[in-house]
Amino acid sequence: MQQGEPLSRVELAARTGISLPAVVKLVEELEQEGLVVCVGAGPSSGGRRPLLFAYNSRAGYVVGLDVGATKIAGGILDLEGNILATETVPTHSTEPSPVHVGERVKRLVEQLVAQTGVDLTKVLGIGIGVPGIPDAEGNIGLAPGLHRDQSRTVDDVADERRALVGSHTAIADRGNGQLPGTGHLSPNGHDSHRDQRWADGAYSNQRKSTEMKTGGMGNDGAGSVQGSNDDEIVALGAYLQAELGRPVYMDNDVNAFLRGEAWKGALQGAKHAVAVTIGTGIGVALLVNGDVYQGARGSAGEIGYWLIGALGPIARSSGYGPLESFAAGPGIARRYVARLKARGGSSAVLDLAGGDMRNITARLVAEGAMLGDSLALDVWRETAETLGVALANLCCLMDPEVLVLAGGVSRAPRELLLDPVRRIVETLVPYPPKIVLSQLKEQAAILGAAALVLESRRSSISYTTAAIKA
């Protein structure tokens, strides 16, 4: 019903393969929920004119949020994914903490609701893309950079967590169009397993932080952003649910970006695809047979840690991985500065930076390259070649139909990045995919986060349908 014109119950039964009595019951339930409406009668085929039913995209609303190191972008959408309003706020003020970040997110949601006049009770859920690494069970580790108050102890986090346990509803499992692992949920969605883990302190600062994968080519987010432990992102979700009374669905931000592109962007209709974001880091999300592939621990797609060049010493990375240290935004700027220092003298890029090397960014290196700066041209040639080989390897492994690029670095002039990357992939990959730039840009993650909510909603309807058919 979402995909086409109004249909009669007989037509719905014919198209879905569900028996007519089951369709009648389902339509009645959906009509009671406001998800479908009767829009009149269709043409008669000899008897009574059949009633026609259509999907009601304004029966409810969803909020999609992209929480990053420097900013939080959010939007409120109807059930067809039409964005009614968007807002962006800084992630931190002068004294950030996880609860403080949660308060800023809460205010942003309230601002979106007020701006559109939507009743909060009609918001079906809040989807959030976070720059952390979620595990396969839907427990989201802290996105580093969301917490910078180093005076807080593990005990402080545990106390905050215990205070939230009694009032939250379960953080929903991340969905690939389904709700895995929900057998322990009570009818109201309360998760007894996760409550006990929180109460027992099972997430008490045992994992090391991971890097923030956000950004663009500017000064914000340059270098590694430090993080903390898993409890705090869990506390963020529980805090929002307790304060707003709406379900919260969370996933990695690159996965959210891929979902958005698959829903409304360059990956529509694709069953096998790759989404790549290149900003302050490099992140990848994988679409396999129409589902977002997460991996055993939710960390599939961490190609920023791929090795480049000679192997060198074996050592665990505590910051960005080798590929992203070289080819992401800060690495591009850093390599240019190192070469300029070694050569000495002035350059077009240095002039663009006002004579101060500290102001040099990947964007300025791109601008300088377009002005003929030889060092900048060399840096971008090496960047494109390195990324091209990495993406060729990825395409040989995953065999995608489409590869979509996003992030600040991807917006460099096409002759510096997109064109050479395409040439390399087409040369090295037996069945090269179509390589395109994201047209949704910042809206992709908002749409993808909102899609998490709608996927869950569709899953519950699918379960109801299966039960009725049984």
Order of alpha helices (4+ residues) and beta strands (2+ residues): beta-alpha-alpha-beta-beta-beta-beta-beta-alpha-beta-alpha-alpha-alpha-beta-alpha-beta-beta-beta-alpha-alpha-alpha-alpha-alpha-beta-alpha-beta-alpha
